[in-house]
Amino acid sequence: MHSIYHRLNTAVTFFGTVAAVLCILTSSTDLLHKSNPNIKLGLREVRRLVQHHGGKDQAVVTFDVNADLRSVFTWNTKQLFVYVQAEYETQENRINEVVLWDSIVQQKDKAVFKLSNHKTKYAFIDPGHNLRGRDVNLTLVWCVMPRVGRMYTERHTVSVGKMPATYI
């Protein structure tokens, strides 16, 4: 009546459907989770603002990060990609974003950051002469990468003032 291939196809289809339903239920639990991270972020000092090769502005800054992201983790969280970026506005671009530091967090107990007077990991370079005298915001961004479901990003932005008006 039914061959082995029909029975195998039925079994694989059934288990595939059950796995898909379980994945949907698992990822829907993240919609109910509300995180409450504790974040303090600030610019410590602008150590240097110079004209870099080719007429680009380059800044060397230090910043403070005191963040507790443990509340972001759920049982479905695989890892967090966390980074600090500087944001500023120019005439050419409404928003410019430059990543200054990043980290990957794979365990809940390691989701606490206390960086004091931390120098940038990546160069803070503007492609033009646009850093002098600009208002700058620092933003801590964390991308949540779940075991099952969609990735999502959250952020915390702080206005930290102006860059120096002259090269230092």
N, C-alpha and C positions, 0 to 999 in steps of 0.2 A: 504494500500500500504506500508507505512513505519510505523513501530511501534514507540511507545514513546521512547524505548531504542535506536533505530537507530537514532532518532532525537537528543536525549540527547548525544549520542556518537559523532555525528557530531558537535554539539555545543561545547562540551568539547575539542575535537580535534582542532577545529578552534581557540578557545581562548588560548589553550596551544601553538599553533603555533605562534600566535600573541605575546604572552608573551615571547617566545624564541627569536623571531626576535627583540623585544624591548630590551631584555637583551644583545644580540649581539651588537646592535647599541649603547647602553649605555656604554658597556665596551670598544668599539672601540674608544670612545671619549677620553679615557685616553691615547691612543697611540699618540694623537696629543698634549697632554699637556707636556710642558717642564718646569720643576721646576728649580729655581735658589736659593737654600738655602744659607744663609750667615752663615759660621761656623768658629769659632776659638776654637781650642782645644789644651791643653797643660798639661804637667805633672808639678805640682807645686813642690813637694818634695817627697822623699822616707823617710818616718818617721822611718821605721823599716824594717830590713831584717834579719830574724832569721831562725834557723832550727826548724821546727815544729815537732810535734809528728810523729814518724815513719820515720824520716830522710827526710821529705819533706821541701822544702824551702817555707817560707811565707813572703810576703811583705805587708806592710801597706803604701799606697801611697795616696797623695792628688792630685787632678787635677782641671783644670779650663775648663768649657764649656760655650761658648757664642754662641748660635745657634738660628737662626730664620728659622724655618721650615714651616712657613705659606704658602710659595709659593708651597709647596708639595701638599697641600689640593686642591681638586677639588670638584665639586658638587657630585661626585660619591665616595668620600673618606669617609669611616665609621670611621676609627681610624688609628693611627700610633702607632707602638711599637718601641720605641726608646731605644737604649742602647749604652754604652761605653764599649769597650773591649780592653784589652791589648793583643798584638801579639808579639811573639818572636820565634826565631828559635833555635832548639837544634839538637844534633847529631841523636837522636832517631826519632824526628819528624821535618819535614821541616817547619811546622807552628803549633804553639800552640796558642790557643785563650782562654782567660779567661774574662768572663763578670764581670765588676766592678760595674756597675750601670745600672738601667733600669727605664723606665716609659711608661705608656700608655697615649696617647693624643687622646681625643675624640672630641675636639673642636678646630677650627682653631685659635681662639684668645689665646689659651693656648699652642700653639706650639712654644713658645719663651722660651729658657732656658738660665738662667744666674746663673751658679754655680761657685762660686769662692772659692778656697781652700777647695774643697769638698772631704770628706773622702769616700772611697769605701763602697758601700752598701753590697757587697759580698766579701768573702775572696779571696785574690790573692795568691793561693797556686799552686806550681809546684810539680808534683808527685816524683820528684827526687831532685838532687842538681844542678839544671840548671839555677837558676835565677841570681846568682852572675856573674857580668861582661857581661851580655847579652844586646845586642841592643834591645830596646823595641819601638814598635809603639803603639800609641793610635788611635782607630778607633771609630767614631760615626756612628752607623748603624741605619737606620730607615726602618721598614717594613711597606709598605702601604697596608692596608686591605680595599678593596673597598666594596661598597654595592653589586655590581654585577661585576663579572669578576675575573681575576686572581690576586693573591697577587704578589707583587714584592718588591725587596729589593735594597736600594741604600746605599752608604757608603762614608765616607770622612776619609782618613788616614793621620796621621801626625807622622813623626819620632821624638821621644822625647829624644833620647840619650841612654846611658847605665845605667844599674843598678849598684849599688856599687860593687866593686870587693871583699869586705869582709863583713861579717855579722855586722850589726849595731843594 
